[in-house]
């Protein structure tokens, strides 16, 4: 009888232990499954967020591309209009200057140069000027070659630059000599000084000081 009871107790104990072990294993498995599911959900959320960001990036990129395309179209349109305007202007110049003699052409050139101040461009060449004005290089070169005052385009440009520089020396007393020369189209301070020295026999600074002296004397006479 005692042996039977002990056997029953032993069976119960074994069953309880087995049950406890099973529950522990089930809890561990459940925890592992929950952790795995949590990671899967987290990864899924990350993927969704990445997809959302990619979609936003795509939308932003498309918007930027549309903006750039619009700017490009506008730029091309403006360039085309500018080219058309230049072409019309050159055609008008060609029609206007075709029958001009050298004297009339030089007068017209002086007028265009004063209006546009092309001579202030330090990189201006015979080819560039001819293209801008709608003339051939041969016609323009011959104009200076046959002129009694100018041997070439360089002489003509230096005179225009010299006249403008002298006016700036008088009218802009706060400008430096270098700034005046640059504004007038001279390549550098030394070139400007040499041109003034060659033409007037004095330096730009001496010319400015002389002009200021003349203005001062005229002001004194006026006040008297």
C-alpha positions in Angstrom: 0.0 0.0 0.0 2.8 2.4 0.9 4.7 1.4 -2.2 1.7 2.2 -4.3 1.3 5.6 -2.7 4.9 6.4 -3.2 4.7 5.4 -6.8 1.7 7.7 -7.3 3.5 10.6 -5.6 6.6 10.0 -7.8 4.5 9.9 -10.9 2.8 13.2 -9.8 6.2 14.8 -9.1 7.5 13.7 -12.4 4.4 15.0 -14.1 4.7 18.4 -12.3 8.4 18.7 -13.1 7.7 17.8 -16.8 4.9 20.3 -16.8 7.1 23.0 -15.3 9.9 22.3 -17.8 7.3 22.3 -20.7 5.9 25.7 -19.5 9.4 27.1 -19.2 10.3 25.9 -22.7 7.0 27.2 -24.1 7.6 30.6 -22.4 11.1 30.8 -23.9 9.8 29.9 -27.3 7.0 32.3 -27.0 9.4 35.1 -26.0 11.7 34.2 -28.9 8.7 34.3 -31.3 7.6 37.6 -29.8 11.1 39.1 -30.2 11.4 37.8 -33.7 8.0 39.2 -34.6 9.0 42.6 -33.0 12.1 42.7 -35.1 10.2 41.8 -38.2 7.7 44.5 -37.5 10.5 47.0 -36.8 12.2 46.0 -40.1 9.0 46.3 -41.9 8.4 49.8 -40.5 12.0 50.8 -41.5 11.3 49.5 -45.0 8.1 51.4 -45.1 9.8 54.6 -43.9 12.6 54.2 -46.5 10.0 53.7 -49.2 8.2 56.8 -48.0 11.4 58.8 -48.0 12.3 57.4 -51.5 8.9 58.5 -52.7 9.4 61.9 -51.2 12.9 62.1 -52.8 11.4 61.1 -56.1 8.7 63.8 -55.8 11.3 66.4 -54.9 13.6 65.3 -57.7 10.8 65.4 -60.2 9.9 68.9 -59.0 13.5 70.0 -59.3 13.8 68.6 -62.7 10.6 70.3 -63.8 11.9 73.6 -62.4 15.2 73.2 -64.2 13.4 72.3 -67.4 11.3 75.5 -67.1 14.4 77.6 -66.4 16.2 76.0 -69.4 13.2 76.7 -71.6 13.1 80.3 -70.5 16.8 80.7 -70.9 16.8 79.2 -74.4 13.8 81.4 -75.3 15.6 84.5 -74.0 18.8 83.5 -75.9 16.8 82.9 -79.1 15.1 86.3 -78.7 18.5 88.0 -78.1 20.0 86.2 -81.1 17.1 87.3 -83.3 17.5 90.9 -82.1 21.2 90.8 -82.8 20.5 89.3 -86.2 18.0 92.0 -87.0 20.4 94.7 -85.8 23.2 93.3 -88.0 20.9 93.1 -91.0 19.9 96.7 -90.5 23.5 97.8 -90.1 24.4 95.9 -93.3 21.6 97.6 -95.2 22.5 101.0 -93.7 26.2 100.9 -94.4 26.3 99.1 -97.8 26.2 102.3 -99.9 28.2 104.5 -97.4 31.5 106.0 -98.4 34.4 106.0 -95.9 33.6 109.4 -94.4 30.0 108.5 -93.8 30.9 105.1 -92.5 33.4 106.6 -90.0 30.8 109.0 -88.8 28.3 106.2 -88.3 31.0 104.1 -86.5 31.7 107.0 -84.2 28.1 107.3 -83.4 27.7 103.6 -82.7 30.8 103.5 -80.5 29.7 106.4 -78.4 26.2 104.8 -78.0 27.5 101.4 -77.0 31.0 102.1 -75.7 32.3 99.0 -77.3 35.8 100.5 -77.1 35.9 100.0 -73.4 36.1 96.2 -74.0 39.8 95.4 -73.5 39.4 92.2 -75.6 37.7 93.9 -78.6 39.2 92.8 -81.9 38.6 93.6 -85.5 36.6 90.4 -86.0 34.4 91.0 -82.9 33.7 94.6 -83.8 32.9 93.7 -87.4 30.5 90.9 -86.4 28.8 93.2 -83.8 28.3 96.0 -86.3 27.4 93.8 -89.2 30.4 94.7 -91.3 33.0 92.5 -93.0 36.5 92.5 -91.5 37.9 93.6 -94.9 35.6 96.6 -95.0 36.4 97.7 -91.5 40.2 97.1 -91.9 40.2 99.2 -95.1 38.3 102.0 -93.4 41.2 102.5 -90.9 43.9 101.8 -93.5 42.6 104.6 -95.7 42.0 107.0 -92.9 44.5 109.8 -92.6 44.4 109.8 -88.8 44.3 106.1 -87.9 46.7 103.3 -89.1 44.6 100.6 -87.6 41.8 99.7 -85.2 44.2 100.0 -82.2 44.8 103.6 -82.9 41.1 104.3 -83.2 40.3 102.5 -79.9 43.1 104.2 -78.0 41.8 107.6 -79.0 38.3 106.7 -77.9 39.6 105.3 -74.6 41.9 108.3 -74.1 39.1 110.8 -74.5 36.8 108.9 -72.1 39.7 108.5 -69.6 40.4 112.3 -69.6 36.8 113.0 -69.0 36.7 110.5 -66.1 39.8 112.0 -64.6 38.0 115.4 -64.5 34.6 114.1 -63.4 35.6 111.4 -61.0 38.2 112.9 -58.7 37.8 110.1 -56.1 38.6 107.3 -58.6 42.0 105.8 -58.6 44.2 106.2 -61.8 43.9 102.4 -62.3 40.1 102.5 -62.0 39.8 105.2 -64.6 42.1 103.4 -67.0 40.2 100.1 -66.5 36.8 101.8 -67.0 38.0 103.5 -70.2 39.2 100.1 -71.6 42.9 100.2 -71.1 44.5 96.9 -70.3 46.4 98.1 -67.3 47.7 101.1 -65.4 51.0 101.2 -67.2 49.3 101.2 -70.7 47.0 104.0 -69.6 49.9 106.1 -68.3 51.9 105.6 -71.4 49.1 106.6 -73.6 48.4 109.8 -71.7 52.1 110.6 -71.5 52.4 110.1 -75.3 49.4 112.2 -76.1 49.8 115.0 -73.5 53.4 114.8 -72.3 52.2 114.5 -68.7 51.0 111.7 -66.4 47.3 111.0 -65.7 47.8 112.3 -62.1 49.4 115.6 -63.4 46.5 116.0 -65.9 43.9 115.5 -63.0 45.8 118.0 -60.8 45.9 120.5 -63.7 42.2 120.1 -64.3 41.4 120.6 -60.6 43.5 123.7 -60.7 41.7 125.1 -63.7 38.3 124.3 -62.1 39.4 126.0 -58.9 40.6 129.2 -60.8 37.3 129.3 -62.7 35.3 129.0 -59.4 37.4 131.8 -57.9 36.7 134.1 -60.9 33.0 133.3 -60.7 32.8 134.2 -57.1 34.7 137.4 -57.7 
